[in-house]
Amino acid sequence: MNEINHIKNLKQTVDNIVIVLTGQPRATSLPQWKSIVSDYYRSAVETYDEVTGEWTRNTGHTPNVDVILVLNEKDTPDKYFLGEDPQLAGLDSDYSIPAGQSLTKANYKYRLFQERFNFKIKKDKWEKYQSECWSWADSINFVYWDPSAANRRVEDVTGHGYIFTYETQYWHYNIAYNQHTDIFNKLTKNSVAVRQRYDLAPAKELPIWSKIARMFNHFWSEPSENNPTGSYHLHNSGVLKSPLVLLSGHLCVLRGKLFSTDFANMFDGPGAVLFGKHFMDWCIDPVTGMWTDKHGVPFKNCSEGLKQEVDWSDPECDVSDWVLPETLIPKFCQEYHYSMMDIKNRMLDDLFRHQGMVDQWRYYWYEGWTPELVEEIQQYFSKENQKGTL
């Protein structure tokens, strides 16, 4: 079956599409965000007329589309705010603090975000804008997460406090699942669910139906009226592939671990429910979870015990139990027996920042951020840097 016929069949069988947007709202205050992100998915059910500039609903069968937008109730610090790439911190274009980690930074971060300011999301402004962006969808749902309970769970495992960073882009999906089980319970093996970071710019070169077709590929597919053997190889016919996941690209093996970019993932219905039910608990599991691993840092066995190393080429480095953001979903999907597909070319879908588009999202969406506060932060870190405490 060629791709054109495959997509034609999918347009008649896909019954639901759920879009879950997660992470920090980076890029969402850009004027291009709506046309790049929302309109990409809109093409699943409507057609855009380049001449008139109008959208019209497709005739015949169209899937139901539910959109879930997840944010933290309050702003949380990230590596960009702490100096890794200050342009992405969502503050002034010239915002700059020295890069690197230190106890001084950790203490200041805690005081700023936990004691001095709440940095609450501007809900009315956020919901008004996003409702306009997704007005074409069948439902628009807003979810706000307070990570306090998750913090306590992680503290029980690690013995110390922890402020989540990249984990939220995944766990927001689990929060969406828990708050909207009605949406997920109606999903079938013909349904599609997407977890996407806010700052991902889906590429027009790979339209949404082509992407869906890559997940529901017809190789080793289940038997159907049009394909009674279910496969080009008779001995493989009838293999049940579900649950399915389409990884966002650059799938490779990195020091023995499956690795794929963390921009987005697509699931079929059973895969979407399985991920929603179990992924967060799997991460925090006190015996096998990610905080029991070495969390992205290879260690070296030596006479004084395990020492952190940065030279991954050292054959004596123990790299058996480490995790990176890009290894978590492939590892989970392996352990839960998903069939994993890959976009192949990771540069098709890309981040807004890689296209030179950055915004002041913290100023725009969160209360409490002012130019005066940002200047205070920069002056504080400048002085600490001069004292050598960074």
C-alpha positions as CSV (number, residue, x, y, z in Angstrom):
1,M,0.0,0.0,0.0
2,N,1.5,3.3,-1.0
3,E,1.5,6.3,1.3
4,I,-1.2,8.2,-0.5
5,N,-3.7,5.3,-0.1
6,H,-2.4,4.7,3.5
7,I,-3.2,8.3,4.5
8,K,-6.6,8.1,2.7
9,N,-7.5,5.1,4.7
10,L,-6.4,6.7,8.0
11,K,-8.5,9.8,7.3
12,Q,-11.5,7.4,7.4
13,T,-10.5,5.5,10.4
14,V,-8.8,7.8,12.9
15,D,-11.5,8.7,15.4
16,N,-9.9,11.0,18.0
17,I,-6.8,13.2,18.2
18,V,-5.7,14.5,21.6
19,I,-3.0,17.3,21.6
20,V,-1.3,17.8,25.0
21,L,1.0,20.8,25.2
22,T,3.6,20.7,28.0
23,G,6.6,22.3,29.6
24,Q,7.2,26.0,30.0
25,P,5.3,28.4,27.6
26,R,8.5,29.3,25.7
27,A,7.8,30.8,22.3
28,T,4.1,31.2,22.9
29,S,4.1,35.0,23.0
30,L,5.6,35.1,19.5
31,P,3.1,36.3,16.8
32,Q,4.1,33.3,14.7
33,W,3.3,30.7,17.3
34,K,-0.4,30.3,16.4
35,S,0.2,29.8,12.7
36,I,3.1,27.5,13.2
37,V,1.7,25.3,16.0
38,S,-2.1,25.5,16.1
39,D,-2.6,25.7,12.3
40,Y,-0.3,22.6,11.9
41,Y,-2.8,20.5,13.7
42,R,-5.8,22.3,12.3
43,S,-5.0,20.8,8.9
44,A,-6.1,17.4,10.3
45,V,-9.7,18.5,10.1
46,E,-9.8,21.7,7.9
47,T,-8.2,22.9,4.7
48,Y,-6.5,26.3,4.2
49,D,-7.2,28.3,1.1
50,E,-3.9,30.2,0.2
51,V,-5.8,32.6,-2.0
52,T,-8.6,33.7,0.4
53,G,-6.7,33.0,3.6
54,E,-9.7,31.1,5.0
55,W,-10.1,27.7,6.6
56,T,-13.0,25.3,5.7
57,R,-14.0,22.1,7.4
58,N,-13.2,19.0,5.5
59,T,-16.2,17.0,4.2
60,G,-16.9,13.5,5.3
61,H,-15.4,11.8,8.3
62,T,-13.2,14.0,10.5
63,P,-11.7,13.0,13.9
64,N,-12.7,14.6,17.2
65,V,-9.9,16.9,18.4
66,D,-9.3,17.7,22.1
67,V,-6.6,20.1,23.1
68,I,-5.1,20.1,26.7
69,L,-2.8,22.9,27.7
70,V,-0.8,22.3,30.8
71,L,1.3,24.7,32.8
72,N,2.7,25.0,36.3
73,E,0.6,27.2,38.6
74,K,3.8,29.2,39.3
75,D,6.9,29.8,37.3
76,T,9.9,27.5,38.1
77,P,13.6,28.1,37.3
78,D,15.3,26.4,34.4
79,K,18.8,26.0,33.1
80,Y,18.4,29.0,30.8
81,F,17.5,31.3,33.7
82,L,20.6,30.1,35.5
83,G,22.9,31.0,32.7
84,E,23.2,28.1,30.2
85,D,21.6,30.2,27.4
86,P,20.1,33.4,28.9
87,Q,18.4,34.4,25.6
88,L,15.9,31.6,26.3
89,A,15.2,32.7,29.8
90,G,12.1,34.7,28.7
91,L,13.4,37.9,30.1
92,D,15.4,40.8,28.6
93,S,17.2,40.2,25.3
94,D,20.5,41.2,27.0
95,Y,19.9,39.1,30.2
96,S,23.1,37.4,31.2
97,I,24.5,35.6,34.2
98,P,27.6,33.4,34.4
99,A,27.0,29.8,33.3
100,G,27.6,26.8,35.5
101,Q,26.2,25.3,38.7
102,S,27.1,26.3,42.2
103,L,25.7,26.2,45.8
104,T,25.3,30.0,45.6
105,K,23.1,29.7,42.5
106,A,21.0,26.9,44.1
107,N,20.5,28.9,47.3
108,Y,19.5,32.1,45.5
109,K,17.2,30.2,43.2
110,Y,15.4,28.7,46.2
111,R,15.0,32.1,47.9
112,L,13.8,33.8,44.7
113,F,11.2,31.2,43.6
114,Q,10.2,29.7,47.0
115,E,10.4,32.5,49.5
116,R,10.3,35.9,47.8
117,F,7.9,35.5,44.8
118,N,5.0,33.4,43.7
119,F,5.4,34.2,39.9
120,K,1.8,33.0,39.3
121,I,0.5,32.4,35.8
122,K,-1.7,35.1,34.4
123,K,-4.6,32.7,33.8
124,D,-7.1,35.1,32.2
125,K,-4.6,36.4,29.7
126,W,-3.3,32.9,28.9
127,E,-6.7,31.3,28.5
128,K,-8.0,34.1,26.3
129,Y,-5.1,33.8,23.9
130,Q,-5.1,30.0,23.7
131,S,-8.8,29.9,23.3
132,E,-8.4,32.1,20.2
133,C,-5.6,29.9,18.9
134,W,-7.5,26.6,19.2
135,S,-11.1,27.9,18.5
136,W,-11.4,25.3,15.7
137,A,-10.9,22.3,18.1
138,D,-13.8,20.4,19.6
139,S,-12.6,21.1,23.2
140,I,-10.0,23.3,24.8
141,N,-8.9,22.3,28.3
142,F,-6.6,24.1,30.7
143,V,-4.7,22.3,33.4
144,Y,-2.5,24.0,36.1
145,W,-0.1,21.9,38.2
146,D,1.2,22.4,41.7
147,P,4.3,20.2,41.9
148,S,4.4,20.1,45.7
149,A,3.1,16.6,46.1
150,A,5.6,15.3,43.4
151,N,8.4,17.2,45.2
152,R,7.5,15.3,48.5
153,R,7.6,12.0,46.6
154,V,11.0,12.7,45.2
155,E,12.3,13.9,48.5
156,D,11.2,10.6,50.1
157,V,13.4,8.8,47.5
158,T,16.4,11.1,47.5
159,G,16.4,12.5,51.0
160,H,16.6,16.1,49.8
161,G,14.5,18.7,48.1
162,Y,14.4,19.1,44.3
163,I,13.1,21.7,41.9
164,F,11.9,20.0,38.7
165,T,13.2,21.3,35.4
166,Y,13.0,19.1,32.2
167,E,10.8,16.5,34.0
168,T,7.7,18.8,33.7
169,Q,7.6,18.5,29.9
170,Y,6.8,14.8,30.4
171,W,4.9,14.8,33.7
172,H,2.5,17.5,32.5
173,Y,1.1,14.8,30.2
174,N,0.4,12.6,33.3
175,I,-1.3,15.4,35.0
176,A,-3.4,16.0,31.9
177,Y,-4.3,12.3,31.9
178,N,-5.3,12.3,35.6
179,Q,-7.5,15.4,35.3
180,H,-9.1,14.5,32.0
181,T,-9.5,10.7,32.1
182,D,-12.8,11.2,30.3
183,I,-10.9,12.3,27.2
184,F,-8.4,9.5,27.3
185,N,-10.9,6.8,28.2
186,K,-12.7,7.2,24.8
187,L,-9.5,6.6,22.9
188,T,-9.3,3.4,20.7
189,K,-6.5,1.7,18.8
190,N,-7.5,4.1,15.9
191,S,-6.9,7.2,18.1
192,V,-3.9,9.5,18.2
193,A,-2.5,11.4,21.1
194,V,0.4,13.9,20.9
195,R,2.6,15.2,23.7
196,Q,4.4,18.3,22.4
197,R,6.6,21.0,24.0
198,Y,5.2,24.5,23.6
199,D,8.4,25.6,21.9
200,L,8.3,22.9,19.1
201,A,7.7,24.2,15.6
202,P,6.2,21.3,13.6
203,A,7.5,21.3,10.0
204,K,5.1,21.8,7.1
205,E,7.3,19.4,5.1
206,L,5.9,16.6,7.3
207,P,2.2,17.3,7.5
208,I,0.2,15.9,10.4
209,W,-1.4,13.1,8.4
210,S,2.0,12.0,7.1
211,K,3.2,11.9,10.7
212,I,0.2,9.9,11.8
213,A,0.9,7.5,8.8
214,R,4.5,7.0,10.1
215,M,3.2,5.8,13.4
216,F,0.4,3.6,11.9
217,N,2.8,2.2,9.4
218,H,1.4,-0.8,7.4
219,F,4.5,-3.0,7.7
220,W,3.7,-5.9,10.0
221,S,0.2,-4.5,10.3
222,E,-2.8,-6.3,11.6
223,P,-5.0,-8.0,8.9
224,S,-7.7,-5.9,7.4
225,E,-10.2,-6.2,4.5
226,N,-7.8,-4.4,2.1
227,N,-4.7,-6.3,3.4
228,P,-5.9,-9.8,4.5
229,T,-2.4,-11.0,5.4
230,G,-1.5,-7.9,7.3
231,S,2.1,-8.0,6.0
232,Y,4.3,-8.4,3.0
233,H,5.8,-11.3,4.8
234,L,3.3,-14.1,5.5
235,H,5.1,-15.4,8.5
236,N,4.8,-12.0,10.2
237,S,1.1,-11.5,9.5
238,G,-1.2,-10.6,12.3
239,V,1.5,-9.3,14.7
240,L,-0.2,-7.0,17.3
241,K,1.9,-3.9,17.3
242,S,-0.1,-1.7,19.7
243,P,0.8,0.1,22.0
244,L,2.5,2.4,19.5
245,V,4.8,5.4,19.9
246,L,6.3,7.7,17.3
247,L,9.5,9.2,18.7
248,S,10.4,12.7,17.7
249,G,13.6,11.9,15.9
250,H,17.3,11.2,15.9
251,L,16.8,7.7,17.4
252,C,20.2,6.2,18.2
253,V,22.0,4.2,20.8
254,L,24.2,6.4,23.1
255,R,26.5,4.4,25.3
256,G,24.1,1.5,25.4
257,K,21.0,3.6,25.9
258,L,18.2,4.3,23.3
259,F,18.2,8.1,22.7
260,S,15.7,10.3,20.9
261,T,15.0,14.0,21.0
262,D,12.5,15.1,23.7
263,F,10.5,17.6,21.5
264,A,7.4,15.5,21.1
265,N,5.9,12.1,21.0
266,M,2.8,10.6,19.3
267,F,0.9,7.6,20.6
268,D,-2.0,5.4,19.5
269,G,-4.9,5.2,22.0
270,P,-3.6,2.2,24.1
271,G,-0.1,3.8,24.1
272,A,-1.5,7.2,25.2
273,V,-3.4,5.6,28.1
274,L,-0.4,3.4,29.2
275,F,1.9,6.4,29.2
276,G,-0.6,8.6,31.1
277,K,-1.2,6.0,33.8
278,H,2.4,4.9,34.5
279,F,5.2,7.2,33.3
280,M,5.4,9.5,36.2
281,D,5.2,6.7,38.8
282,W,7.8,4.8,36.8
283,C,10.2,7.8,37.0
284,I,9.7,8.3,40.8
285,D,9.8,4.6,41.7
286,P,12.0,4.3,44.8
287,V,13.7,1.1,43.6
288,T,14.0,1.4,39.8
289,G,13.2,5.1,39.1
290,M,15.4,7.8,37.6
291,W,16.6,9.1,41.0
292,T,18.1,5.8,41.8
293,D,20.3,6.0,38.6
294,K,23.3,8.3,38.3
295,H,21.3,10.9,36.5
296,G,23.3,11.7,33.4
297,V,26.8,11.6,34.9
298,P,29.1,8.7,34.2
299,F,31.0,7.5,37.2
300,K,34.4,5.9,37.6
301,N,35.1,3.1,40.0
302,C,38.3,3.8,41.9
303,S,39.8,2.9,45.3
304,E,37.9,5.8,47.0
305,G,34.6,4.7,45.6
306,L,32.6,6.1,42.7
307,K,33.8,9.4,41.4
308,Q,32.0,11.7,39.0
309,E,33.7,11.8,35.6
310,V,33.2,13.9,32.5
311,D,35.3,11.9,30.2
312,W,32.9,9.4,28.7
313,S,35.6,8.0,26.5
314,D,37.3,6.5,29.6
315,P,36.7,2.7,29.3
316,E,36.7,2.5,33.1
317,C,33.7,4.8,33.4
318,D,30.5,3.1,34.6
319,V,27.8,4.2,32.2
320,S,25.3,1.4,33.0
321,D,22.9,3.5,35.2
322,W,22.6,7.0,33.9
323,V,19.7,8.9,32.4
324,L,19.3,12.0,30.2
325,P,16.0,13.7,29.3
326,E,16.3,12.1,25.8
327,T,16.7,8.5,27.2
328,L,13.6,8.4,29.5
329,I,10.8,7.8,27.0
330,P,12.6,5.2,24.9
331,K,13.5,3.4,28.1
332,F,10.0,3.5,29.4
333,C,8.6,2.3,26.0
334,Q,11.0,-0.6,25.9
335,E,10.0,-1.7,29.4
336,Y,6.3,-1.4,28.6
337,H,6.7,-3.2,25.2
338,Y,5.7,-0.5,22.8
339,S,6.3,-0.7,19.1
340,M,8.5,2.3,18.5
341,M,8.7,4.2,15.3
342,D,10.9,7.2,14.5
343,I,10.5,10.3,12.4
344,K,14.0,9.6,11.0
345,N,14.9,13.2,10.2
346,R,15.0,15.2,13.5
347,M,15.6,18.4,11.7
348,L,12.1,18.4,10.2
349,D,10.4,19.2,13.5
350,D,12.6,21.8,15.3
351,L,12.5,24.3,18.1
352,F,11.6,27.9,17.6
353,R,15.0,29.0,19.0
354,H,16.8,27.0,16.3
355,Q,15.0,29.2,13.8
356,G,16.2,32.4,15.5
357,M,12.8,33.0,17.3
358,V,12.9,33.8,21.0
359,D,10.5,35.7,23.2
360,Q,10.0,37.3,26.6
361,W,7.6,34.6,27.8
362,R,8.3,35.1,31.5
363,Y,7.4,38.8,31.4
364,Y,4.4,38.0,29.2
365,W,2.7,35.1,31.1
366,Y,3.9,35.2,34.8
367,E,3.2,37.8,37.5
368,G,6.1,39.4,39.4
369,W,8.7,39.6,36.7
370,T,9.9,43.2,36.2
371,P,13.0,44.8,34.6
372,E,14.0,46.0,38.1
373,L,14.0,42.5,39.5
374,V,16.0,41.2,36.5
375,E,18.6,43.9,37.0
376,E,18.8,42.9,40.7
377,I,19.4,39.3,39.7
378,Q,22.2,40.2,37.3
379,Q,23.9,42.5,39.7
380,Y,23.8,39.8,42.5
381,F,25.4,37.2,40.3
382,S,27.9,39.6,38.9
383,K,29.1,40.4,42.4
384,E,29.2,36.7,43.4
385,N,31.2,35.9,40.3
386,Q,33.7,38.6,41.2
387,K,34.0,37.0,44.7
388,G,34.6,33.6,43.1
389,T,31.6,32.0,44.6
390,L,30.1,30.9,41.3
